[in-house]
């Protein structure tokens, strides 16, 4: 979340807008992959 807000601030300040937009897209892809990984059940259930 902090990375996303930082990317938006970077874009808002017009500091290298293209790099900021690409960075924001990378952050979004990582967030979606993290959510997808959390949704998959684990291969092994342990009680440790």
DSSP file (Angstrom, degrees, kcal/mol; ACC not computed):
  #  RESIDUE AA STRUCTURE BP1 BP2  ACC     N-H-->O    O-->H-N    N-H-->O    O-->H-N    TCO  KAPPA ALPHA  PHI   PSI    X-CA   Y-CA   Z-CA
    1    1 A X     >        0   0    0      0, 0.0     4,-2.3     0, 0.0     5,-0.2   0.000 360.0 360.0 360.0 -42.0    0.0    0.0    0.0
    2    2 A X  H  >  +     0   0    0      1,-0.2     4,-2.5     2,-0.2     5,-0.2   0.903 360.0  51.1 -64.4 -40.4    2.8    2.4    0.9
    3    3 A X  H  > S+     0   0    0      2,-0.2     4,-2.4     1,-0.2    -1,-0.2   0.899 109.5  51.0 -63.2 -39.4    4.5    1.6   -2.5
    4    4 A X  H  > S+     0   0    0      2,-0.2     4,-2.1     1,-0.2    -2,-0.2   0.923 111.5  46.1 -64.1 -44.8    1.3    2.3   -4.3
    5    5 A X  H  X S+     0   0    0     -4,-2.3     4,-2.3     1,-0.2    -2,-0.2   0.899 112.2  51.9 -65.3 -39.8    0.8    5.7   -2.6
    6    6 A X  H  X S+     0   0    0     -4,-2.5     4,-2.3     1,-0.2    -2,-0.2   0.898 108.7  50.7 -62.7 -40.4    4.5    6.5   -3.2
    7    7 A X  H  X S+     0   0    0     -4,-2.4     4,-2.0     2,-0.2    -1,-0.2   0.886 110.1  49.7 -64.1 -38.7    4.1    5.7   -6.9
    8    8 A X  H  X S+     0   0    0     -4,-2.1     4,-2.4     2,-0.2    -2,-0.2   0.895 110.9  49.1 -67.1 -39.3    1.0    8.0   -7.1
    9    9 A X  H  X S+     0   0    0     -4,-2.3     4,-2.0     2,-0.2    -2,-0.2   0.896 108.7  53.9 -65.1 -39.6    2.9   10.8   -5.4
   10   10 A X  H  <>S+     0   0    0     -4,-2.3     5,-1.6     1,-0.2    -2,-0.2   0.905 111.9  44.7 -59.9 -43.0    5.8   10.3   -7.8
   11   11 A X  H ><5S+     0   0    0     -4,-2.0     3,-1.5     1,-0.2    -2,-0.2   0.895 110.1  54.8 -67.4 -40.4    3.3   10.7  -10.7
   12   12 A X  H 3<5S+     0   0    0     -4,-2.4    -2,-0.2     1,-0.3    -1,-0.2   0.840 105.0  52.8 -65.0 -33.7    1.6   13.7   -9.2
   13   13 A X  T 3<5S-     0   0    0     -4,-2.0    -1,-0.3    -5,-0.1    -2,-0.2   0.469 108.2-126.7 -81.2  -0.7    4.8   15.6   -8.9
   14   14 A X  T < 5 +     0   0    0     -3,-1.5     2,-0.9     1,-0.2     3,-0.3   0.827  54.5 153.5  57.3  35.7    5.6   15.0  -12.6
   15   15 A X  S   <S-     0   0    0     -5,-1.6    -1,-0.2     1,-0.3     5,-0.2  -0.853  82.3 -28.8 -94.1 107.3    9.0   13.5  -11.8
   16   16 A X  S  > S-     0   0    0     -2,-0.9     4,-2.4    -3,-0.1    -1,-0.3   0.967  76.5-166.6  48.1  69.4    9.7   11.2  -14.7
   17   17 A X  H  > S+     0   0    0     -3,-0.3     4,-2.2     1,-0.2     5,-0.2   0.822  81.4  52.3 -58.8 -34.6    6.0   10.5  -15.4
   18   18 A X  H  > S+     0   0    0      2,-0.2     4,-2.4     1,-0.2    -1,-0.2   0.932 111.2  46.3 -69.0 -43.5    6.6    7.5  -17.7
   19   19 A X  H  > S+     0   0    0      1,-0.2     4,-2.5     2,-0.2    -2,-0.2   0.886 112.8  51.5 -64.7 -38.1    8.9    5.8  -15.2
   20   20 A X  H  X S+     0   0    0     -4,-2.4     4,-2.3    -5,-0.2    -1,-0.2   0.891 109.8  49.0 -65.0 -39.2    6.4    6.5  -12.4
   21   21 A X  H  X S+     0   0    0     -4,-2.2     4,-2.0     2,-0.2    -2,-0.2   0.908 112.5  47.2 -67.4 -41.8    3.6    5.0  -14.5
   22   22 A X  H  X S+     0   0    0     -4,-2.4     4,-2.1     2,-0.2    -2,-0.2   0.913 112.1  50.8 -65.5 -41.8    5.6    1.9  -15.3
   23   23 A X  H  X S+     0   0    0     -4,-2.5     4,-2.3     1,-0.2    -2,-0.2   0.898 108.7  51.8 -61.3 -40.9    6.6    1.6  -11.6
   24   24 A X  H  X S+     0   0    0     -4,-2.3     4,-2.3     1,-0.2    -1,-0.2   0.891 108.8  50.6 -64.1 -39.5    2.9    1.9  -10.6
   25   25 A X  H  X S+     0   0    0     -4,-2.0     4,-2.4     2,-0.2    -1,-0.2   0.894 109.5  50.5 -65.1 -39.1    2.0   -0.9  -13.0
   26   26 A X  H  X S+     0   0    0     -4,-2.1     4,-2.4     2,-0.2    -2,-0.2   0.919 110.1  50.1 -64.2 -42.9    4.7   -3.2  -11.6
   27   27 A X  H  X S+     0   0    0     -4,-2.3     4,-2.2     1,-0.2    -2,-0.2   0.907 110.8  50.3 -60.6 -41.8    3.4   -2.5   -8.1
   28   28 A X  H  X S+     0   0    0     -4,-2.3     4,-2.3     2,-0.2    -2,-0.2   0.908 110.1  49.0 -64.3 -42.5   -0.1   -3.4   -9.2
   29   29 A X  H  X S+     0   0    0     -4,-2.4     4,-2.5     1,-0.2     5,-0.2   0.916 111.2  49.8 -64.3 -43.0    1.0   -6.6  -10.8
   30   30 A X  H  X S+     0   0    0     -4,-2.4     4,-2.2     1,-0.2    -1,-0.2   0.900 110.4  51.0 -62.7 -39.9    2.9   -7.6   -7.7
   31   31 A X  H  X S+     0   0    0     -4,-2.2     4,-2.2     2,-0.2    -2,-0.2   0.919 111.1  47.5 -64.0 -43.4   -0.1   -6.9   -5.6
   32   32 A X  H  X S+     0   0    0     -4,-2.3     4,-2.4     1,-0.2    -2,-0.2   0.907 112.2  49.4 -65.3 -41.5   -2.4   -9.0   -7.8
   33   33 A X  H  X S+     0   0    0     -4,-2.5     4,-2.4     2,-0.2    -1,-0.2   0.874 110.1  51.6 -66.1 -36.0    0.1  -11.9   -7.7
   34   34 A X  H  X S+     0   0    0     -4,-2.2     4,-2.0     2,-0.2    -2,-0.2   0.911 110.8  47.7 -65.5 -42.3    0.4  -11.7   -4.0
   35   35 A X  H  X S+     0   0    0     -4,-2.2     4,-1.3     2,-0.2    -2,-0.2   0.915 112.3  49.4 -64.1 -42.6   -3.4  -11.8   -3.6
   36   36 A X  H  X S+     0   0    0     -4,-2.4     4,-1.0     1,-0.2    -2,-0.2   0.899 110.1  51.2 -64.2 -40.1   -3.6  -14.8   -6.0
   37   37 A X  H  < S+     0   0    0     -4,-2.4     3,-0.4     1,-0.2    -1,-0.2   0.885 109.1  50.8 -64.3 -38.2   -0.9  -16.6   -4.1
   38   38 A X  H  < S+     0   0    0     -4,-2.0    -1,-0.2     1,-0.2    -2,-0.2   0.773 105.9  56.9 -70.3 -25.4   -2.7  -16.1   -0.8
   39   39 A X  H  < S+     0   0    0     -4,-1.3     2,-0.2    -3,-0.2    -1,-0.2   0.746  88.6  88.8 -78.8 -23.7   -5.9  -17.4   -2.3
   40   40 A X  S  < S-     0   0    0     -4,-1.0     2,-0.1    -3,-0.4     3,-0.1  -0.538  85.5-115.7 -76.4 139.3   -4.4  -20.8   -3.3
   41   41 A X        -     0   0    0     -2,-0.2    -1,-0.1     1,-0.1    -2,-0.1  -0.425  36.7-101.6 -69.9 149.2   -4.5  -23.5   -0.6
   42   42 A X        -     0   0    0      1,-0.1     3,-0.1    -4,-0.1    -1,-0.1  -0.324  21.5-125.4 -68.3 155.2   -1.1  -24.6    0.7
   43   43 A X  S    S+     0   0    0      1,-0.2     2,-0.4    -3,-0.1    -1,-0.1   0.841  95.9  26.9 -69.2 -32.9    0.3  -27.9   -0.5
   44   44 A X  S    S-     0   0    0      2,-0.0     2,-0.6     0, 0.0    -1,-0.2  -0.994  71.6-146.4-136.4 130.9    0.7  -29.3    3.0
   45   45 A X        -     0   0    0     -2,-0.4     2,-0.3    -3,-0.1    -4,-0.0  -0.840  24.0-177.4 -95.5 126.7   -1.3  -28.4    6.1
   46   46 A X        -     0   0    0     -2,-0.6    -2,-0.0     1,-0.0     0, 0.0  -0.812  29.2-147.5-121.0 164.6    0.8  -28.5    9.3
   47   47 A X              0   0    0     -2,-0.3    -2,-0.0     1,-0.1    -1,-0.0  -0.034 360.0 360.0-118.0  28.4   -0.1  -28.0   12.9
   48   48 A X              0   0    0      0, 0.0    -1,-0.1     0, 0.0     0, 0.0   0.469 360.0 360.0 -81.8 360.0    3.2  -26.5   14.0
